[in-house]
Amino acid sequence: MTSGRVTVRIFALYCLLAALFYAPFLLGVRTFPDGDFSHHFLPFSLFQQSEWLAGRWLPVWNPYTYGGHPFLADIQAGVFYPVGDLLLLLTLPFSSPAARLYFLQIEAALHIALAGFFIHLLLLRLTRSSQAAYAAGAFFALSGYLTGYPPLQLAILRTAIWLPLILWLLLAGTDRPTRWRWWVGASLAWATAFLAGHPQTFLHLSYAVIGWMGFLLFRDFTRGRGGADWGEDSDTPPPSHSSLRLAFRFLCVGLLTLAFSAAQLLPSLEFTRLSVRASLEYAFVSGGFPIRDTWQMLFPGLLTQFSPLFIGLPGLFLALLGLSHLRPLHNSQFAIHHSLFLFSPLLALLALLLSYGEHSFLYPLFYRYAPGWNLFRGQERAAYLVAFGLCGLAGYGMAALPQLSPRARRVAGILLVAGVGAGGLIFGISWQATGRSLAEQGVWSALALAGLVALAGGWLLWQKEWEDRQGWALIGLGVGVLFWVNGGTNVSDFGPARKTILAPEVTAVQAAVESGRVYNEYRVYEDYGMSVEVEDVWGSSPLRLARFAALFDNFPLDRMWRLLGVQTVLTWRHGLFVPSELLAEFPQATDTTFLHRLTDTNPRIWLVQEAQIVDDTAALALLADHNFDLSQTALLPPEFSQWASLTDTPPSPHPTIYFSQIAPNRKRISVVDNPGGLLLIAENWMPGWRVDSPFPTPQSPIPVLRAHLTLLALPIPAGNLTFDLVYWPETLTWGLVISGGSLAMVVLTLLYRRRRDV
């Protein structure tokens, strides 16, 4: 184990490495390009910041996208993610979009540093070699995967970095099983990975964690049968304990992880069950790398924009060297059981096969039989585990180098140069076989770079004596290659915040909107509403309510606008097919954007006295039918059929309805001259809506029904009424109780044990 002071220095070194890599961003002269980072995660952060500044620490409902969206339940928002929340808290007064963008970029750089630091801790414990740990840490932190699209899709980066820390904590806990802080730490780290907000990456991580537990159980079982020796943990040999007891501890870690995650897990499960992700077809989720993309391990940037399989040629060489030395070296520093060394290559191989998706035999089996693998698209994201496994192997290779004879090192150097030369020749032939020239897309420069790096690595290996400085030179060569190749991957000219948040179309929409919603027909980025507090019916989150999404699938636009209370349209259409007023136009390079206000009023809330019981399929058809009067009849699903009779009241003059938004999750409604009936509200229905009212009614409390497929409906009695409509799901309450109670129980238990030991 390293001392606390040394550990801090190691972490500071990785922070320096990340700061150098992202220097243009930290200096404010460059930003990440427009995309998910500025269009999705920046609005998420701005919305959460505005809620915190308003004194609402749990933002549960987002009215600015998708006609109302469960913000906290959308796991990508990362409301409970501790690292993001801490940075947001420290920078809370800086509320401008540009400042928020800058601090999110700092967060991305910090996560790169944490990724290197965590795998450093793991490899240091496995190999007892500082060089091995630094090699794995630097190569993983600057790998093509972590520096590619994960920083732009911040939830992926937030989730991915926790895997090596979890493995390290589990290994430490296995070596000293009576120290419960290791087991609790592993649970907290695993739960933090879930709270980070990317369920697909968390799925990959969790399968790796469970696999690691299996290897640790196998190590314990073979030790109990007289197998290889334990590894050391400080100067105290590990106590004897049975494999069954270890399995029980692993089970406790898993249960604690679920308990710590409950505040996010329960609302997210409820939301997912009602979302478009509840059912996905194989063709939608089975995409992955074409087999030819494997070349990116050697020649990055030629076949794809990002090269997530690239860890640098020195890193790849060390990984192959480590693969050829998967046995405990004959040195007291490497007394860890050999089964743990098999974890990295098996993980990398399985993940590589899975990353091909439908192009290999393995993913179809996982899709059918492995829980969770049928819920997510983009199987190339399994490259995360490939990069992690290869960097672990690179650490083993670096640890093995000092043990090689001069002859073995020279043979390795020759194989390095010959392998790169042969790879370049085969790649060049295959490239030309597709009808392309080697002069295209920088092919020659990529081949030349690989050749020069191979020659430099071969020269280092050719030296008669191997000293530490040569090992550091090889690591430096790998870091230099990764800086050169990946340093410009996500660099854009300064100003995405200006181009997106402050675009003239956005400013015009903000000025034009009164009480109605906006329909943005792909003219500005979908989540702009959260940044400027404009309620739009579009959004960019991959999780959205399935019934609401049906209104955008071959559904008449004018009927959708009427149903959702749309009053303003931002579109490419110069003239709309319904009465409207042209407010502004914005010429662009290829076309023009037009801003219209609809002439006919589409109310956000209205009262009906008739109801019809239909299933969702029939409701969708009726809502699309122009002969069906949306303002006179409410369509209720069968589960709410008992409320249909309450609307049998005689026709009367239309009441006056006042509607105001007190908070994103609280709406105040007043109804004057009210004859009673079903009050329809153009807001997405979710379990968790309730009426907060001071008055007693025959149906008190007033239930919140689902009507018109996806909207809210309230059966209200006659008479003047004023009440609040509040969203707060019971799943969140129960989740907070479980998570908070579990944390309190663990803290009290650890304090008690510590006091007893004293």
Secondary structure, 3 states (H helix, E strand, C coil): CCCHHHHHHHHHHHHHHHHHHCHHHHCCCCECCCCHHHHHHHHHHHHHHHHHHCCCCCCCCECCCCCCECCCCCHHHCCCCHHHHHHHHHCCCCCCHHHHHHHHHHHHHHHHHHHHHHHHHHHHHHHCCHHHHHHHHHHHHCCCCCCCCCCCCHHHHHHHCCHHHHHHHHHHHHHCCCCHHHHHHHHHHHHHHHHCCCHHHHHHHHHHHHHHHHHHHHHHHHHHCCCCCCCCECCECCCCCCHHHHHHHHHHHHHHHHHHHHHHHHHHHHHHHCEHHHCCCHHHHCCCCCHHHHHHHCCCCCCCCCCCCCCCHHHHHHHHHHHCCCCCCCCHHHCCCHHHHHHHHHHHHHHHHHHCHHHCCHHHHHHHHCCCCCCCCCHHHHHHHHHHHHHHHHHHHHHHHHHCCHHHHHHHHHHHHHHHHHHHHHHHHHHHHCCCCCCHHHHHHHHHHHHHHHHHHHHHHHCCCCCHHHHHHHHHHHHHHHHHHHCCCCCECCCHHHHHCCCHHHHHHHHHCCCCEEEECCCCCCCHHHHHCCCECCCCCCCCEHHHHHHHCCCCHHHHHHHHCEEEEEECCCCCCCCEEEEEEEECCCCEEEEEEECCCCCCEEEECEEEECCHHHHHHHHHCCCCCCCCEEEECHHHHHHHHHHCCCCCCCCEEEEEEEECCEEEEEEECCCCEEEEEEEECCCCEEEECCCCCCCCCCCCEEECCCEEEEEECCCCEEEEEEECCHHHHHHHHHHHHHHHHHHHHHHHHHHHHC
